[in-house]
């Protein structure tokens, strides 16, 4: 290798090393600026700095943790929990940091009423740091709230079941009443039809038993009645014409 070639390689290596050092300094500066903004309560601006630092180094644990905190302070609990989860799977995280990370995951999930997941996160935190009193308290609170929620769900389910049974009972009563009304109506219709049939049968029987007179017989009867009436009138006339004897006075 020529001397010139060696000088060129050395220059390139030196430039790369200087570039890496400058980049690392820039990342640390960005993180420090983010910390200042966080202390000032400017959580959105602080989060922007932490994200910028992570663009240069995605495994920077301090930025991962602080970005989760900044998101939590902004009320972005789902995003905060996701950020802390990213930190929890890093290989070089010590137990104390993991304990805080799982604690914060539990807090973020508790804010979203994801009680089962929150309880699990607090338990993971206590595995890393069993003496953490704040985590123990939060775990007990989340468990109590979960129990209340389950009791309320059981109560609601029982109320729904009772309501369904009541509705079913009312529906059955309505159906039975409708069935009874239909039966009563059918019986009433049958009774009316039976009465109507009996009346028709009586009318037919009376019509059959009524003596029938032919036209000729009717004329003879009428003629006989007329003759009898004439004879009666003749008798009355004769009776009026009979002289009555009158006694004379002496």
CNS distance restraints for C-alpha pairs under 8 A (distance, minus, plus):
assign (resid   1 and name CA) (resid   5 and name CA) 6.44 0.50 0.50
assign (resid   1 and name CA) (resid   6 and name CA) 6.92 0.50 0.50
assign (resid   2 and name CA) (resid   6 and name CA) 6.41 0.50 0.50
assign (resid   3 and name CA) (resid   7 and name CA) 6.28 0.50 0.50
assign (resid   4 and name CA) (resid   8 and name CA) 6.33 0.50 0.50
assign (resid   5 and name CA) (resid   9 and name CA) 6.37 0.50 0.50
assign (resid   6 and name CA) (resid  10 and name CA) 6.16 0.50 0.50
assign (resid   7 and name CA) (resid  11 and name CA) 6.19 0.50 0.50
assign (resid   8 and name CA) (resid  12 and name CA) 6.28 0.50 0.50
assign (resid   9 and name CA) (resid  13 and name CA) 6.17 0.50 0.50
assign (resid  10 and name CA) (resid  14 and name CA) 6.11 0.50 0.50
assign (resid  11 and name CA) (resid  15 and name CA) 6.16 0.50 0.50
assign (resid  12 and name CA) (resid  16 and name CA) 6.21 0.50 0.50
assign (resid  13 and name CA) (resid  17 and name CA) 6.14 0.50 0.50
assign (resid  14 and name CA) (resid  18 and name CA) 6.13 0.50 0.50
assign (resid  15 and name CA) (resid  19 and name CA) 6.10 0.50 0.50
assign (resid  16 and name CA) (resid  20 and name CA) 6.22 0.50 0.50
assign (resid  17 and name CA) (resid  21 and name CA) 6.24 0.50 0.50
assign (resid  18 and name CA) (resid  22 and name CA) 6.09 0.50 0.50
assign (resid  19 and name CA) (resid  23 and name CA) 6.06 0.50 0.50
assign (resid  20 and name CA) (resid  24 and name CA) 6.11 0.50 0.50
assign (resid  21 and name CA) (resid  25 and name CA) 6.14 0.50 0.50
assign (resid  22 and name CA) (resid  26 and name CA) 6.10 0.50 0.50
assign (resid  23 and name CA) (resid  27 and name CA) 6.22 0.50 0.50
assign (resid  24 and name CA) (resid  28 and name CA) 6.23 0.50 0.50
assign (resid  25 and name CA) (resid  29 and name CA) 6.04 0.50 0.50
assign (resid  26 and name CA) (resid  30 and name CA) 6.13 0.50 0.50
assign (resid  27 and name CA) (resid  31 and name CA) 6.24 0.50 0.50
assign (resid  27 and name CA) (resid  53 and name CA) 5.19 0.50 0.50
assign (resid  27 and name CA) (resid  56 and name CA) 7.04 0.50 0.50
assign (resid  27 and name CA) (resid  57 and name CA) 7.99 0.50 0.50
assign (resid  28 and name CA) (resid  32 and name CA) 6.13 0.50 0.50
assign (resid  28 and name CA) (resid  53 and name CA) 7.73 0.50 0.50
assign (resid  29 and name CA) (resid  33 and name CA) 6.14 0.50 0.50
assign (resid  30 and name CA) (resid  34 and name CA) 6.18 0.50 0.50
assign (resid  30 and name CA) (resid  49 and name CA) 5.81 0.50 0.50
assign (resid  30 and name CA) (resid  50 and name CA) 7.17 0.50 0.50
assign (resid  30 and name CA) (resid  52 and name CA) 7.42 0.50 0.50
assign (resid  30 and name CA) (resid  53 and name CA) 6.11 0.50 0.50
assign (resid  31 and name CA) (resid  35 and name CA) 6.24 0.50 0.50
assign (resid  31 and name CA) (resid  49 and name CA) 6.35 0.50 0.50
assign (resid  31 and name CA) (resid  50 and name CA) 5.87 0.50 0.50
assign (resid  31 and name CA) (resid  53 and name CA) 6.38 0.50 0.50
assign (resid  31 and name CA) (resid  63 and name CA) 6.69 0.50 0.50
assign (resid  32 and name CA) (resid  36 and name CA) 6.38 0.50 0.50
assign (resid  33 and name CA) (resid  37 and name CA) 6.34 0.50 0.50
assign (resid  33 and name CA) (resid  46 and name CA) 7.51 0.50 0.50
assign (resid  33 and name CA) (resid  49 and name CA) 7.10 0.50 0.50
assign (resid  34 and name CA) (resid  38 and name CA) 6.11 0.50 0.50
assign (resid  34 and name CA) (resid  45 and name CA) 7.21 0.50 0.50
assign (resid  34 and name CA) (resid  46 and name CA) 4.20 0.50 0.50
assign (resid  34 and name CA) (resid  47 and name CA) 6.91 0.50 0.50
assign (resid  34 and name CA) (resid  48 and name CA) 7.70 0.50 0.50
assign (resid  34 and name CA) (resid  49 and name CA) 5.05 0.50 0.50
assign (resid  34 and name CA) (resid  50 and name CA) 6.15 0.50 0.50
assign (resid  35 and name CA) (resid  39 and name CA) 6.26 0.50 0.50
assign (resid  35 and name CA) (resid  46 and name CA) 6.56 0.50 0.50
assign (resid  36 and name CA) (resid  40 and name CA) 6.37 0.50 0.50
assign (resid  36 and name CA) (resid  46 and name CA) 7.69 0.50 0.50
assign (resid  37 and name CA) (resid  41 and name CA) 6.44 0.50 0.50
assign (resid  37 and name CA) (resid  42 and name CA) 5.18 0.50 0.50
assign (resid  37 and name CA) (resid  43 and name CA) 6.74 0.50 0.50
assign (resid  37 and name CA) (resid  45 and name CA) 6.55 0.50 0.50
assign (resid  37 and name CA) (resid  46 and name CA) 5.07 0.50 0.50
assign (resid  38 and name CA) (resid  42 and name CA) 5.44 0.50 0.50
assign (resid  38 and name CA) (resid  43 and name CA) 5.21 0.50 0.50
assign (resid  38 and name CA) (resid  45 and name CA) 7.85 0.50 0.50
assign (resid  38 and name CA) (resid  46 and name CA) 5.29 0.50 0.50
assign (resid  38 and name CA) (resid  70 and name CA) 7.14 0.50 0.50
assign (resid  42 and name CA) (resid  46 and name CA) 6.15 0.50 0.50
assign (resid  43 and name CA) (resid  47 and name CA) 5.97 0.50 0.50
assign (resid  43 and name CA) (resid  70 and name CA) 5.09 0.50 0.50
assign (resid  43 and name CA) (resid  71 and name CA) 7.36 0.50 0.50
assign (resid  43 and name CA) (resid  73 and name CA) 6.71 0.50 0.50
assign (resid  43 and name CA) (resid  74 and name CA) 6.69 0.50 0.50
assign (resid  44 and name CA) (resid  48 and name CA) 6.33 0.50 0.50
assign (resid  44 and name CA) (resid  70 and name CA) 6.86 0.50 0.50
assign (resid  44 and name CA) (resid  71 and name CA) 7.59 0.50 0.50
assign (resid  44 and name CA) (resid  74 and name CA) 7.18 0.50 0.50
assign (resid  45 and name CA) (resid  49 and name CA) 6.53 0.50 0.50
assign (resid  46 and name CA) (resid  50 and name CA) 6.38 0.50 0.50
assign (resid  46 and name CA) (resid  67 and name CA) 7.75 0.50 0.50
assign (resid  46 and name CA) (resid  70 and name CA) 6.82 0.50 0.50
assign (resid  47 and name CA) (resid  51 and name CA) 6.16 0.50 0.50
assign (resid  47 and name CA) (resid  66 and name CA) 7.76 0.50 0.50
assign (resid  47 and name CA) (resid  67 and name CA) 5.31 0.50 0.50
assign (resid  47 and name CA) (resid  70 and name CA) 5.58 0.50 0.50
assign (resid  47 and name CA) (resid  71 and name CA) 6.98 0.50 0.50
assign (resid  48 and name CA) (resid  52 and name CA) 6.21 0.50 0.50
assign (resid  49 and name CA) (resid  53 and name CA) 6.25 0.50 0.50
assign (resid  50 and name CA) (resid  54 and name CA) 6.22 0.50 0.50
assign (resid  50 and name CA) (resid  63 and name CA) 5.22 0.50 0.50
assign (resid  50 and name CA) (resid  64 and name CA) 7.47 0.50 0.50
assign (resid  50 and name CA) (resid  66 and name CA) 7.18 0.50 0.50
assign (resid  50 and name CA) (resid  67 and name CA) 5.75 0.50 0.50
assign (resid  51 and name CA) (resid  55 and name CA) 6.29 0.50 0.50
assign (resid  51 and name CA) (resid  63 and name CA) 7.54 0.50 0.50
assign (resid  51 and name CA) (resid  67 and name CA) 7.18 0.50 0.50
assign (resid  52 and name CA) (resid  56 and name CA) 7.04 0.50 0.50
assign (resid  53 and name CA) (resid  57 and name CA) 6.38 0.50 0.50
assign (resid  53 and name CA) (resid  58 and name CA) 7.96 0.50 0.50
assign (resid  53 and name CA) (resid  60 and name CA) 7.99 0.50 0.50
assign (resid  53 and name CA) (resid  63 and name CA) 7.00 0.50 0.50
assign (resid  54 and name CA) (resid  58 and name CA) 4.56 0.50 0.50
assign (resid  54 and name CA) (resid  59 and name CA) 7.29 0.50 0.50
assign (resid  54 and name CA) (resid  60 and name CA) 6.52 0.50 0.50
assign (resid  54 and name CA) (resid  63 and name CA) 6.63 0.50 0.50
assign (resid  54 and name CA) (resid  64 and name CA) 7.50 0.50 0.50
assign (resid  59 and name CA) (resid  64 and name CA) 7.71 0.50 0.50
assign (resid  59 and name CA) (resid  90 and name CA) 7.45 0.50 0.50
assign (resid  60 and name CA) (resid  64 and name CA) 6.37 0.50 0.50
assign (resid  61 and name CA) (resid  65 and name CA) 6.13 0.50 0.50
assign (resid  61 and name CA) (resid  87 and name CA) 6.51 0.50 0.50
assign (resid  61 and name CA) (resid  93 and name CA) 7.59 0.50 0.50
assign (resid  62 and name CA) (resid  66 and name CA) 6.03 0.50 0.50
assign (resid  63 and name CA) (resid  67 and name CA) 5.78 0.50 0.50
assign (resid  64 and name CA) (resid  68 and name CA) 6.38 0.50 0.50
assign (resid  64 and name CA) (resid  83 and name CA) 6.51 0.50 0.50
assign (resid  64 and name CA) (resid  84 and name CA) 7.01 0.50 0.50
assign (resid  64 and name CA) (resid  86 and name CA) 7.47 0.50 0.50
assign (resid  64 and name CA) (resid  87 and name CA) 6.03 0.50 0.50
assign (resid  65 and name CA) (resid  69 and name CA) 6.45 0.50 0.50
assign (resid  65 and name CA) (resid  83 and name CA) 7.42 0.50 0.50
assign (resid  65 and name CA) (resid  84 and name CA) 6.29 0.50 0.50
assign (resid  65 and name CA) (resid  87 and name CA) 6.74 0.50 0.50
assign (resid  65 and name CA) (resid 101 and name CA) 7.32 0.50 0.50
assign (resid  66 and name CA) (resid  70 and name CA) 6.13 0.50 0.50
assign (resid  67 and name CA) (resid  71 and name CA) 6.15 0.50 0.50
assign (resid  67 and name CA) (resid  80 and name CA) 7.60 0.50 0.50
assign (resid  67 and name CA) (resid  83 and name CA) 7.16 0.50 0.50
assign (resid  68 and name CA) (resid  72 and name CA) 6.16 0.50 0.50
assign (resid  68 and name CA) (resid  79 and name CA) 7.54 0.50 0.50
assign (resid  68 and name CA) (resid  80 and name CA) 4.47 0.50 0.50
assign (resid  68 and name CA) (resid  81 and name CA) 7.02 0.50 0.50
assign (resid  68 and name CA) (resid  82 and name CA) 7.98 0.50 0.50
assign (resid  68 and name CA) (resid  83 and name CA) 5.19 0.50 0.50
assign (resid  68 and name CA) (resid  84 and name CA) 5.73 0.50 0.50
assign (resid  69 and name CA) (resid  73 and name CA) 6.21 0.50 0.50
assign (resid  69 and name CA) (resid  80 and name CA) 6.79 0.50 0.50
assign (resid  70 and name CA) (resid  74 and name CA) 6.46 0.50 0.50
assign (resid  70 and name CA) (resid  80 and name CA) 7.84 0.50 0.50
assign (resid  71 and name CA) (resid  75 and name CA) 6.54 0.50 0.50
assign (resid  71 and name CA) (resid  76 and name CA) 5.24 0.50 0.50
assign (resid  71 and name CA) (resid  77 and name CA) 6.88 0.50 0.50
assign (resid  71 and name CA) (resid  79 and name CA) 6.66 0.50 0.50
assign (resid  71 and name CA) (resid  80 and name CA) 5.14 0.50 0.50
assign (resid  72 and name CA) (resid  76 and name CA) 5.41 0.50 0.50
assign (resid  72 and name CA) (resid  77 and name CA) 5.31 0.50 0.50
assign (resid  72 and name CA) (resid  79 and name CA) 7.88 0.50 0.50
assign (resid  72 and name CA) (resid  80 and name CA) 5.31 0.50 0.50
assign (resid  72 and name CA) (resid 108 and name CA) 6.93 0.50 0.50
assign (resid  76 and name CA) (resid  80 and name CA) 6.10 0.50 0.50
assign (resid  77 and name CA) (resid  81 and name CA) 6.09 0.50 0.50
assign (resid  77 and name CA) (resid 108 and name CA) 4.91 0.50 0.50
assign (resid  77 and name CA) (resid 109 and name CA) 6.97 0.50 0.50
assign (resid  77 and name CA) (resid 111 and name CA) 6.92 0.50 0.50
assign (resid  77 and name CA) (resid 112 and name CA) 7.01 0.50 0.50
assign (resid  78 and name CA) (resid  82 and name CA) 6.32 0.50 0.50
assign (resid  78 and name CA) (resid 108 and name CA) 6.85 0.50 0.50
assign (resid  78 and name CA) (resid 109 and name CA) 7.28 0.50 0.50
assign (resid  78 and name CA) (resid 112 and name CA) 7.62 0.50 0.50
assign (resid  79 and name CA) (resid  83 and name CA) 6.20 0.50 0.50
assign (resid  80 and name CA) (resid  84 and name CA) 6.28 0.50 0.50
assign (resid  80 and name CA) (resid 105 and name CA) 7.61 0.50 0.50
assign (resid  80 and name CA) (resid 108 and name CA) 6.75 0.50 0.50
assign (resid  81 and name CA) (resid  85 and name CA) 6.16 0.50 0.50
assign (resid  81 and name CA) (resid 104 and name CA) 7.46 0.50 0.50
assign (resid  81 and name CA) (resid 105 and name CA) 4.99 0.50 0.50
assign (resid  81 and name CA) (resid 108 and name CA) 5.76 0.50 0.50
assign (resid  81 and name CA) (resid 109 and name CA) 6.92 0.50 0.50
assign (resid  82 and name CA) (resid  86 and name CA) 6.44 0.50 0.50
assign (resid  83 and name CA) (resid  87 and name CA) 6.70 0.50 0.50
assign (resid  84 and name CA) (resid  88 and name CA) 6.26 0.50 0.50
assign (resid  84 and name CA) (resid 101 and name CA) 5.82 0.50 0.50
assign (resid  84 and name CA) (resid 102 and name CA) 7.45 0.50 0.50
assign (resid  84 and name CA) (resid 104 and name CA) 7.33 0.50 0.50
assign (resid  84 and name CA) (resid 105 and name CA) 6.24 0.50 0.50
assign (resid  85 and name CA) (resid  89 and name CA) 6.67 0.50 0.50
assign (resid  85 and name CA) (resid 101 and name CA) 7.76 0.50 0.50
assign (resid  85 and name CA) (resid 102 and name CA) 7.97 0.50 0.50
assign (resid  85 and name CA) (resid 105 and name CA) 7.32 0.50 0.50
assign (resid  86 and name CA) (resid  90 and name CA) 7.04 0.50 0.50
assign (resid  87 and name CA) (resid  93 and name CA) 7.79 0.50 0.50
assign (resid  87 and name CA) (resid 101 and name CA) 7.38 0.50 0.50
assign (resid  88 and name CA) (resid  93 and name CA) 7.48 0.50 0.50
assign (resid  88 and name CA) (resid  98 and name CA) 6.11 0.50 0.50
assign (resid  88 and name CA) (resid 101 and name CA) 6.63 0.50 0.50
assign (resid  88 and name CA) (resid 102 and name CA) 7.43 0.50 0.50
assign (resid  93 and name CA) (resid  97 and name CA) 6.40 0.50 0.50
assign (resid  93 and name CA) (resid  98 and name CA) 6.48 0.50 0.50
assign (resid  94 and name CA) (resid  98 and name CA) 6.26 0.50 0.50
assign (resid  95 and name CA) (resid  99 and name CA) 5.98 0.50 0.50
assign (resid  95 and name CA) (resid 128 and name CA) 5.43 0.50 0.50
assign (resid  95 and name CA) (resid 129 and name CA) 7.38 0.50 0.50
assign (resid  96 and name CA) (resid 100 and name CA) 6.37 0.50 0.50
assign (resid  96 and name CA) (resid 128 and name CA) 6.74 0.50 0.50
assign (resid  96 and name CA) (resid 129 and name CA) 6.78 0.50 0.50
assign (resid  97 and name CA) (resid 101 and name CA) 6.02 0.50 0.50
assign (resid  98 and name CA) (resid 102 and name CA) 6.09 0.50 0.50
assign (resid  98 and name CA) (resid 125 and name CA) 6.98 0.50 0.50
assign (resid  98 and name CA) (resid 128 and name CA) 6.85 0.50 0.50
assign (resid  99 and name CA) (resid 103 and name CA) 6.07 0.50 0.50
assign (resid  99 and name CA) (resid 124 and name CA) 7.37 0.50 0.50
assign (resid  99 and name CA) (resid 125 and name CA) 4.24 0.50 0.50
assign (resid  99 and name CA) (resid 126 and name CA) 6.80 0.50 0.50
assign (resid  99 and name CA) (resid 127 and name CA) 7.75 0.50 0.50
assign (resid  99 and name CA) (resid 128 and name CA) 5.19 0.50 0.50
assign (resid  99 and name CA) (resid 129 and name CA) 5.92 0.50 0.50
assign (resid 100 and name CA) (resid 104 and name CA) 6.15 0.50 0.50
assign (resid 100 and name CA) (resid 125 and name CA) 6.84 0.50 0.50
assign (resid 101 and name CA) (resid 105 and name CA) 6.24 0.50 0.50
assign (resid 101 and name CA) (resid 125 and name CA) 7.54 0.50 0.50
assign (resid 102 and name CA) (resid 106 and name CA) 6.14 0.50 0.50
assign (resid 102 and name CA) (resid 121 and name CA) 5.28 0.50 0.50
assign (resid 102 and name CA) (resid 122 and name CA) 6.30 0.50 0.50
assign (resid 102 and name CA) (resid 124 and name CA) 6.33 0.50 0.50
assign (resid 102 and name CA) (resid 125 and name CA) 4.97 0.50 0.50
assign (resid 103 and name CA) (resid 107 and name CA) 6.36 0.50 0.50
assign (resid 103 and name CA) (resid 121 and name CA) 6.54 0.50 0.50
assign (resid 103 and name CA) (resid 122 and name CA) 5.53 0.50 0.50
assign (resid 103 and name CA) (resid 125 and name CA) 5.55 0.50 0.50
assign (resid 103 and name CA) (resid 135 and name CA) 6.33 0.50 0.50
assign (resid 104 and name CA) (resid 108 and name CA) 6.16 0.50 0.50
assign (resid 105 and name CA) (resid 109 and name CA) 6.17 0.50 0.50
assign (resid 105 and name CA) (resid 118 and name CA) 7.15 0.50 0.50
assign (resid 105 and name CA) (resid 121 and name CA) 6.23 0.50 0.50
assign (resid 105 and name CA) (resid 122 and name CA) 8.00 0.50 0.50
assign (resid 106 and name CA) (resid 110 and name CA) 5.96 0.50 0.50
assign (resid 106 and name CA) (resid 117 and name CA) 7.30 0.50 0.50
assign (resid 106 and name CA) (resid 118 and name CA) 4.24 0.50 0.50
assign (resid 106 and name CA) (resid 119 and name CA) 6.74 0.50 0.50
assign (resid 106 and name CA) (resid 120 and name CA) 7.63 0.50 0.50
assign (resid 106 and name CA) (resid 121 and name CA) 4.92 0.50 0.50
assign (resid 106 and name CA) (resid 122 and name CA) 5.54 0.50 0.50
assign (resid 107 and name CA) (resid 111 and name CA) 6.32 0.50 0.50
assign (resid 107 and name CA) (resid 118 and name CA) 6.95 0.50 0.50
assign (resid 107 and name CA) (resid 138 and name CA) 7.99 0.50 0.50
assign (resid 108 and name CA) (resid 112 and name CA) 6.72 0.50 0.50
assign (resid 108 and name CA) (resid 118 and name CA) 7.88 0.50 0.50
assign (resid 109 and name CA) (resid 113 and name CA) 6.32 0.50 0.50
assign (resid 109 and name CA) (resid 114 and name CA) 5.23 0.50 0.50
assign (resid 109 and name CA) (resid 115 and name CA) 6.97 0.50 0.50
assign (resid 109 and name CA) (resid 117 and name CA) 6.74 0.50 0.50
assign (resid 109 and name CA) (resid 118 and name CA) 5.20 0.50 0.50
assign (resid 110 and name CA) (resid 114 and name CA) 5.71 0.50 0.50
assign (resid 110 and name CA) (resid 115 and name CA) 5.85 0.50 0.50
assign (resid 110 and name CA) (resid 118 and name CA) 5.53 0.50 0.50
assign (resid 110 and name CA) (resid 142 and name CA) 7.13 0.50 0.50
assign (resid 114 and name CA) (resid 118 and name CA) 6.08 0.50 0.50
assign (resid 115 and name CA) (resid 119 and name CA) 6.07 0.50 0.50
assign (resid 115 and name CA) (resid 142 and name CA) 6.17 0.50 0.50
assign (resid 115 and name CA) (resid 143 and name CA) 7.55 0.50 0.50
assign (resid 115 and name CA) (resid 145 and name CA) 7.64 0.50 0.50
assign (resid 115 and name CA) (resid 146 and name CA) 5.88 0.50 0.50
assign (resid 116 and name CA) (resid 120 and name CA) 6.39 0.50 0.50
assign (resid 116 and name CA) (resid 146 and name CA) 7.31 0.50 0.50
assign (resid 117 and name CA) (resid 121 and name CA) 6.25 0.50 0.50
assign (resid 118 and name CA) (resid 122 and name CA) 6.35 0.50 0.50
assign (resid 118 and name CA) (resid 139 and name CA) 7.98 0.50 0.50
assign (resid 118 and name CA) (resid 142 and name CA) 7.06 0.50 0.50
assign (resid 119 and name CA) (resid 123 and name CA) 6.29 0.50 0.50
assign (resid 119 and name CA) (resid 139 and name CA) 5.85 0.50 0.50
assign (resid 119 and name CA) (resid 142 and name CA) 6.12 0.50 0.50
assign (resid 119 and name CA) (resid 143 and name CA) 6.57 0.50 0.50
assign (resid 120 and name CA) (resid 124 and name CA) 6.32 0.50 0.50
assign (resid 121 and name CA) (resid 125 and name CA) 6.28 0.50 0.50
assign (resid 122 and name CA) (resid 126 and name CA) 6.29 0.50 0.50
assign (resid 122 and name CA) (resid 135 and name CA) 6.17 0.50 0.50
assign (resid 122 and name CA) (resid 136 and name CA) 7.57 0.50 0.50
assign (resid 122 and name CA) (resid 138 and name CA) 7.45 0.50 0.50
assign (resid 122 and name CA) (resid 139 and name CA) 5.68 0.50 0.50
assign (resid 123 and name CA) (resid 127 and name CA) 6.36 0.50 0.50
assign (resid 123 and name CA) (resid 139 and name CA) 7.30 0.50 0.50
assign (resid 124 and name CA) (resid 128 and name CA) 6.75 0.50 0.50
assign (resid 125 and name CA) (resid 129 and name CA) 6.23 0.50 0.50
assign (resid 125 and name CA) (resid 130 and name CA) 7.73 0.50 0.50
assign (resid 125 and name CA) (resid 135 and name CA) 7.27 0.50 0.50
assign (resid 126 and name CA) (resid 130 and name CA) 4.37 0.50 0.50
assign (resid 126 and name CA) (resid 131 and name CA) 7.30 0.50 0.50
assign (resid 126 and name CA) (resid 132 and name CA) 6.81 0.50 0.50
assign (resid 126 and name CA) (resid 135 and name CA) 6.95 0.50 0.50
assign (resid 126 and name CA) (resid 136 and name CA) 7.43 0.50 0.50
assign (resid 132 and name CA) (resid 136 and name CA) 6.43 0.50 0.50
assign (resid 133 and name CA) (resid 137 and name CA) 6.19 0.50 0.50
assign (resid 134 and name CA) (resid 138 and name CA) 6.20 0.50 0.50
assign (resid 135 and name CA) (resid 139 and name CA) 6.00 0.50 0.50
assign (resid 136 and name CA) (resid 140 and name CA) 6.21 0.50 0.50
assign (resid 137 and name CA) (resid 141 and name CA) 6.19 0.50 0.50
assign (resid 138 and name CA) (resid 142 and name CA) 6.06 0.50 0.50
assign (resid 139 and name CA) (resid 143 and name CA) 6.09 0.50 0.50
assign (resid 140 and name CA) (resid 144 and name CA) 6.10 0.50 0.50
assign (resid 141 and name CA) (resid 145 and name CA) 6.14 0.50 0.50
assign (resid 142 and name CA) (resid 146 and name CA) 6.01 0.50 0.50
assign (resid 143 and name CA) (resid 147 and name CA) 6.12 0.50 0.50
assign (resid 144 and name CA) (resid 148 and name CA) 6.24 0.50 0.50
assign (resid 145 and name CA) (resid 149 and name CA) 6.12 0.50 0.50
assign (resid 146 and name CA) (resid 150 and name CA) 6.17 0.50 0.50
assign (resid 147 and name CA) (resid 151 and name CA) 6.12 0.50 0.50
assign (resid 148 and name CA) (resid 152 and name CA) 6.07 0.50 0.50
assign (resid 149 and name CA) (resid 153 and name CA) 6.10 0.50 0.50
assign (resid 150 and name CA) (resid 154 and name CA) 6.13 0.50 0.50
assign (resid 151 and name CA) (resid 155 and name CA) 6.10 0.50 0.50
assign (resid 152 and name CA) (resid 156 and name CA) 6.00 0.50 0.50
assign (resid 153 and name CA) (resid 157 and name CA) 6.00 0.50 0.50
assign (resid 154 and name CA) (resid 158 and name CA) 6.09 0.50 0.50
assign (resid 155 and name CA) (resid 159 and name CA) 6.09 0.50 0.50
assign (resid 156 and name CA) (resid 160 and name CA) 6.02 0.50 0.50
assign (resid 157 and name CA) (resid 161 and name CA) 6.05 0.50 0.50
assign (resid 158 and name CA) (resid 162 and name CA) 6.04 0.50 0.50
assign (resid 159 and name CA) (resid 163 and name CA) 5.94 0.50 0.50
assign (resid 160 and name CA) (resid 164 and name CA) 6.05 0.50 0.50
assign (resid 161 and name CA) (resid 165 and name CA) 6.11 0.50 0.50
assign (resid 162 and name CA) (resid 166 and name CA) 6.02 0.50 0.50
assign (resid 163 and name CA) (resid 167 and name CA) 6.09 0.50 0.50
assign (resid 164 and name CA) (resid 168 and name CA) 5.98 0.50 0.50
assign (resid 165 and name CA) (resid 169 and name CA) 5.98 0.50 0.50
assign (resid 166 and name CA) (resid 170 and name CA) 6.12 0.50 0.50
assign (resid 167 and name CA) (resid 171 and name CA) 6.04 0.50 0.50
assign (resid 168 and name CA) (resid 172 and name CA) 6.09 0.50 0.50
assign (resid 169 and name CA) (resid 173 and name CA) 6.11 0.50 0.50
assign (resid 170 and name CA) (resid 174 and name CA) 6.05 0.50 0.50
assign (resid 171 and name CA) (resid 175 and name CA) 6.10 0.50 0.50
assign (resid 172 and name CA) (resid 176 and name CA) 6.00 0.50 0.50
assign (resid 173 and name CA) (resid 177 and name CA) 5.99 0.50 0.50
assign (resid 174 and name CA) (resid 178 and name CA) 6.04 0.50 0.50
assign (resid 175 and name CA) (resid 179 and name CA) 6.00 0.50 0.50
assign (resid 176 and name CA) (resid 180 and name CA) 6.05 0.50 0.50
assign (resid 177 and name CA) (resid 181 and name CA) 6.04 0.50 0.50
assign (resid 178 and name CA) (resid 182 and name CA) 6.11 0.50 0.50
assign (resid 179 and name CA) (resid 183 and name CA) 6.20 0.50 0.50
assign (resid 180 and name CA) (resid 184 and name CA) 6.10 0.50 0.50
assign (resid 181 and name CA) (resid 185 and name CA) 6.05 0.50 0.50
assign (resid 182 and name CA) (resid 186 and name CA) 6.06 0.50 0.50
assign (resid 183 and name CA) (resid 187 and name CA) 6.10 0.50 0.50
assign (resid 184 and name CA) (resid 188 and name CA) 6.05 0.50 0.50
assign (resid 185 and name CA) (resid 189 and name CA) 6.04 0.50 0.50
assign (resid 186 and name CA) (resid 190 and name CA) 6.02 0.50 0.50
assign (resid 187 and name CA) (resid 191 and name CA) 6.08 0.50 0.50
assign (resid 188 and name CA) (resid 192 and name CA) 6.18 0.50 0.50
assign (resid 189 and name CA) (resid 193 and name CA) 6.04 0.50 0.50
assign (resid 190 and name CA) (resid 194 and name CA) 5.99 0.50 0.50
assign (resid 191 and name CA) (resid 195 and name CA) 6.07 0.50 0.50
assign (resid 192 and name CA) (resid 196 and name CA) 6.00 0.50 0.50
assign (resid 193 and name CA) (resid 197 and name CA) 6.04 0.50 0.50
assign (resid 194 and name CA) (resid 198 and name CA) 6.12 0.50 0.50
assign (resid 195 and name CA) (resid 199 and name CA) 6.17 0.50 0.50
assign (resid 196 and name CA) (resid 200 and name CA) 6.18 0.50 0.50
assign (resid 197 and name CA) (resid 201 and name CA) 6.10 0.50 0.50
assign (resid 198 and name CA) (resid 202 and name CA) 6.15 0.50 0.50
assign (resid 199 and name CA) (resid 203 and name CA) 6.13 0.50 0.50
assign (resid 200 and name CA) (resid 204 and name CA) 6.11 0.50 0.50
assign (resid 201 and name CA) (resid 205 and name CA) 6.07 0.50 0.50
assign (resid 202 and name CA) (resid 206 and name CA) 6.12 0.50 0.50
assign (resid 203 and name CA) (resid 207 and name CA) 6.09 0.50 0.50
assign (resid 204 and name CA) (resid 208 and name CA) 6.17 0.50 0.50
assign (resid 205 and name CA) (resid 209 and name CA) 6.16 0.50 0.50
assign (resid 206 and name CA) (resid 210 and name CA) 6.06 0.50 0.50
assign (resid 213 and name CA) (resid 217 and name CA) 6.22 0.50 0.50
assign (resid 213 and name CA) (resid 218 and name CA) 6.31 0.50 0.50
assign (resid 214 and name CA) (resid 218 and name CA) 6.17 0.50 0.50
assign (resid 215 and name CA) (resid 219 and name CA) 6.23 0.50 0.50
assign (resid 216 and name CA) (resid 220 and name CA) 6.28 0.50 0.50
assign (resid 217 and name CA) (resid 221 and name CA) 6.11 0.50 0.50
assign (resid 218 and name CA) (resid 222 and name CA) 6.10 0.50 0.50
assign (resid 219 and name CA) (resid 223 and name CA) 6.05 0.50 0.50
assign (resid 220 and name CA) (resid 224 and name CA) 6.00 0.50 0.50
assign (resid 221 and name CA) (resid 225 and name CA) 6.13 0.50 0.50
assign (resid 222 and name CA) (resid 226 and name CA) 6.26 0.50 0.50
assign (resid 223 and name CA) (resid 227 and name CA) 6.19 0.50 0.50
assign (resid 224 and name CA) (resid 228 and name CA) 6.13 0.50 0.50
assign (resid 225 and name CA) (resid 229 and name CA) 6.16 0.50 0.50
assign (resid 226 and name CA) (resid 230 and name CA) 6.31 0.50 0.50
assign (resid 227 and name CA) (resid 231 and name CA) 6.22 0.50 0.50
assign (resid 228 and name CA) (resid 232 and name CA) 6.16 0.50 0.50
assign (resid 229 and name CA) (resid 233 and name CA) 6.31 0.50 0.50
assign (resid 230 and name CA) (resid 234 and name CA) 6.31 0.50 0.50
assign (resid 231 and name CA) (resid 235 and name CA) 6.26 0.50 0.50
assign (resid 232 and name CA) (resid 236 and name CA) 6.30 0.50 0.50
assign (resid 233 and name CA) (resid 237 and name CA) 6.32 0.50 0.50
assign (resid 234 and name CA) (resid 238 and name CA) 6.31 0.50 0.50
assign (resid 235 and name CA) (resid 239 and name CA) 6.13 0.50 0.50
assign (resid 236 and name CA) (resid 240 and name CA) 6.36 0.50 0.50
assign (resid 237 and name CA) (resid 241 and name CA) 6.55 0.50 0.50
assign (resid 238 and name CA) (resid 242 and name CA) 6.65 0.50 0.50
